[in-house]
Amino acid sequence: MKEQLLSFGLLFGTLFFGNSAQAQCGPYMFHPFLPDTVGYAYVDLTACGGDNVLWDTGATTITTDLGVGSHTVSFYDGVTLLNTLTFDIIQEYWHFNLNIYAMAGQVQISGEVRVPSALGQIFTYVDCDDLTNDSLNVLRIIQDGTTVVDSITPYSAGIGLLVPHFYPFGYTYSVQISSPCGVAQSEETIAYGDSLTLETSNVAPTGGLSNGSISVLNVLNDPNSTLPYPGQPIGTLSLFDMNGGSPTPIGDPIEQTNNGTWNDLPAGQYMIIFTPELLCQSAIVMIDLAGPMGIDEAVDKDALVLSPVPATNYLSWNLKGSYQVAVIDAQGRRIEHGKAANGIDISTLVTGVYTLELARNATIIRQQFVKE
C-alpha cells in the first residue's frame, strides 16, 4: 500500500506543479493505527521545490518512519534552506459511541463504531490496508468479556448501528470490531439482572372520604437474580391513578429514594412505578385501595407466617380458613389461584421474589416470599 500511495502522491503533485505546486507539497501523513504506534510521511520534491530534505529525526530520504507527535521537515536547494513545514503524526484507533439500554424487558445495543478521524483530510491517511473495506469488517457482541453472542458482517464503519437482536439481563456486554487493522473492543457495560419488588403498606379510606394512603417502605433486590445489583436500589417513585382507564400521575415523582408515601387518596386502583437510577428494569406494583392491605396487616390477630423459607414447590401459611389467593411477581403481574386454604403449588414459578396476596371479605393481606 505504501508504494501505491507514493506513486499516487508523486503523480498528484506533478499535476499541480507551477504556481500551486507548493500547495501540493504535503507532507503526506500516514498515521499509525492501533496496535501500531509508528506511522510515516513523505514529500513530493517536484511540488515542494529544492533538491533535498531534512526531517526532524535526521532522516534525509523523501519517505521516513515517524512516531506519534509533532514533527518538522525542511527543504533545501543544495545547502540553502527554502522552507520548513510543521505537522503532527496522530495515534488513530477505532472510536466506539454506543448505547446499551433496556427495551421490552431485554438489552438492546445501538450507536456506531467510527473510522478514525484522520480519514478524508488533505494529505492525511491511515497506515492500514483496506481500512474501509466493509466486507472485511466484523462486528461482534461480547458477553462477559469472552463469549461471542452475535456478529454482524459486512459492517460499514461510521454508519449508525442498531443491533437487530435482544439479549438477557444479568451479564456484561461490549462490542468488538475485527478489521484488517486489528481487533478493538469497547468498554464493558454491566446489565444487572436484578429483579426488584416494592414493600408496600396501605391504609384504606373510610366513610367514603379521601383519607387513604399508600406507602412504599423499601425497594428490595431479588437475591436469586443473575448478577444482582450489589447495593441498595435508589431511584424515582411515581404513583398513578388507574380509575380513568389510563394512568394519571398523582403529584410529583419522588426522586433519589427507595421509599415514599402518598396521602389523601380515595378508594380505587393505583399503580406504583419505581425507576432505578443504575438499573434498567423498573418495578411496577398494582394497588387496590379498597380495604386494609399491606405486608404488616394480620387476620384473626395472628401474624401471617409463610413456609418454607425460601419456598420451593409448595408454599404454606399459618392462617385458618379459605382465602382468594393471588401471586404477584416483581413486575406487578398477577397469577390468580382461586380459593385455597393453608397453601398453594408454586412449582411452575421461576426463581425470584414474589408477593403472596390473601383476600377475604374486605381484608387483603400481602407478604413477600422467595422462590428457589
Stockholm file with secondary structure:
# STOCKHOLM 1.0

chainA/1-372         MKEQLLSFGLLFGTLFFGNSAQAQCGPYMFHPFLPDTVGYAYVDLTACGGDNVLWDTGATTITTDLGVGSHTVSFYDGVTLLNTLTFDIIQEYWHFNLNIYAMAGQVQISGEVRVPSALGQIFTYVDCDDLTNDSLNVLRIIQDGTTVVDSITPYSAGIGLLVPHFYPFGYTYSVQISSPCGVAQSEETIAYGDSLTLETSNVAPTGGLSNGSISVLNVLNDPNSTLPYPGQPIGTLSLFDMNGGSPTPIGDPIEQTNNGTWNDLPAGQYMIIFTPELLCQSAIVMIDLAGPMGIDEAVDKDALVLSPVPATNYLSWNLKGSYQVAVIDAQGRRIEHGKAANGIDISTLVTGVYTLELARNATIIRQQFVKE
#=GR chainA/1-372 SS CHHHHHHHHHHHHHHTCSTTGGGGCCCEEEECBTTCCEEEEECCHHHHCSSEEEETTSCCSSEEEEESEEEEEEEEETTEEEEEEEEEECCBCCEEEEEEEEETTEEEEEEEEECCTTTTSTTEEESSTTTTCGGGCEEEEEETTTEEEEEECSCCTTSCEECSCCBCSSEEEEEEEEETTEEEECCCEEECCCCEEEEEEEECCCTTCSCEEEEEEEEEECTTSSSCCSSCCCEEEEEEECTTSSCEECSCCEEEESCEEEEEECSEEEEEEEEESSCSCCEEEEEEETSCEETTCCBTTBCCCEESSSBCSEEEECCCSCEEEEEECTTSCEEEEEEESSEEECTTSCSEEEEEEEEETTEEEEEEEEEC
#=GC SS_cons         CHHHHHHHHHHHHHHTCSTTGGGGCCCEEEECBTTCCEEEEECCHHHHCSSEEEETTSCCSSEEEEESEEEEEEEEETTEEEEEEEEEECCBCCEEEEEEEEETTEEEEEEEEECCTTTTSTTEEESSTTTTCGGGCEEEEEETTTEEEEEECSCCTTSCEECSCCBCSSEEEEEEEEETTEEEECCCEEECCCCEEEEEEEECCCTTCSCEEEEEEEEEECTTSSSCCSSCCCEEEEEEECTTSSCEECSCCEEEESCEEEEEECSEEEEEEEEESSCSCCEEEEEEETSCEETTCCBTTBCCCEESSSBCSEEEECCCSCEEEEEECTTSCEEEEEEESSEEECTTSCSEEEEEEEEETTEEEEEEEEEC
//
